[in-house]
């Protein structure tokens, strides 16, 4: 459930950025955001107890935790104008994406 909420928040953030940005200002997502998302996934995996990973769950985690998270981090950095907002988005969303690896949904507690 946490991963679904994080994915929805990332999508809303990306869409907000795409609507507000001018068409000519397209920039590539920096590799540092992707690395921060991957680090967040690894940290989240450690925090939730290093569960066994099936191939399908691992692919879903990496797509949500690296690709989608890096776009959301870039959008957060561009919308807020602060670098720390992008780093925080990448780390928190990456850690939340690691909950896809759990066999049972982790409820909001």
C-alpha positions in Angstrom: 0.0 0.0 0.0 2.9 2.4 0.7 4.4 1.7 -2.7 1.1 2.4 -4.4 0.7 5.7 -2.6 4.3 6.7 -3.5 3.8 5.8 -7.1 0.6 7.9 -7.3 2.3 10.8 -5.6 5.2 10.6 -8.0 2.9 10.6 -11.0 1.0 13.6 -9.7 4.3 15.4 -9.2 5.5 14.6 -12.7 2.3 15.6 -14.3 2.2 18.9 -12.4 5.7 19.6 -13.6 4.9 18.7 -17.2 1.9 21.0 -17.2 3.7 24.0 -15.6 6.9 23.7 -17.6 7.3 25.4 -20.9 7.6 23.1 -24.0 11.0 24.3 -24.9 12.6 23.7 -21.5 12.8 19.9 -21.6 15.8 18.7 -19.7 17.2 15.2 -19.2 16.9 13.7 -15.7 20.3 13.7 -14.1 22.0 10.4 -13.3 22.4 11.5 -9.7 18.7 11.3 -9.2 18.6 7.8 -10.6 21.5 6.8 -8.2 19.7 8.4 -5.3 16.5 6.4 -6.2 18.5 3.2 -6.3 20.2 4.0 -3.0 16.7 4.6 -1.6 15.5 1.2 -2.9 18.5 -0.5 -1.2 17.9 1.3 2.1 14.2 0.5 2.0 15.0 -3.2 1.3 17.3 -3.2 4.3 14.7 -1.5 6.5 11.9 -3.9 5.7 14.0 -6.9 6.5 15.7 -8.0 3.3 12.8 -10.1 1.9 13.3 -12.6 -0.9 12.8 -11.1 -4.3 11.1 -12.7 -7.3 12.1 -11.5 -10.7 8.7 -9.8 -11.4 8.7 -8.0 -8.0 12.3 -6.9 -8.5 11.6 -5.4 -12.0 8.5 -3.6 -10.6 10.6 -2.2 -7.7 13.4 -1.0 -10.0 11.1 0.6 -12.4 9.1 2.4 -9.7 12.2 3.1 -7.5 14.6 4.3 -10.1 12.9 5.4 -13.3 9.7 6.9 -11.9 11.4 8.2 -8.8 14.2 10.0 -10.7 11.6 11.8 -12.9 9.7 12.8 -9.7 12.9 14.0 -8.1 13.7 16.1 -11.2 10.2 17.5 -11.1 10.4 18.3 -7.4 13.8 20.1 -7.9 12.4 22.1 -10.8 9.1 23.0 -9.1 10.6 24.0 -5.8 13.9 25.5 -6.9 15.7 23.7 -4.1 18.1 20.8 -4.6 17.3 19.1 -1.3 13.7 18.6 -2.5 14.8 16.5 -5.3 17.2 14.4 -3.1 14.5 13.9 -0.5 11.9 12.8 -3.1 14.4 10.3 -4.7 15.4 8.7 -1.4 11.9 8.5 0.1 10.2 7.3 -3.1 12.9 4.8 -3.7 12.6 3.4 -0.1 8.8 3.2 -0.5 9.2 1.3 -3.8 11.1 -1.4 -1.9 7.8 -2.4 -0.3 6.8 -4.0 -3.5 9.1 -6.9 -2.5 7.0 -7.8 0.6 4.8 -10.9 0.3 1.9 -9.1 2.2 1.0 -5.4 1.9 2.4 -3.2 4.5 -0.4 -1.2 5.9 -0.2 2.4 7.0 0.5 2.2 10.7 
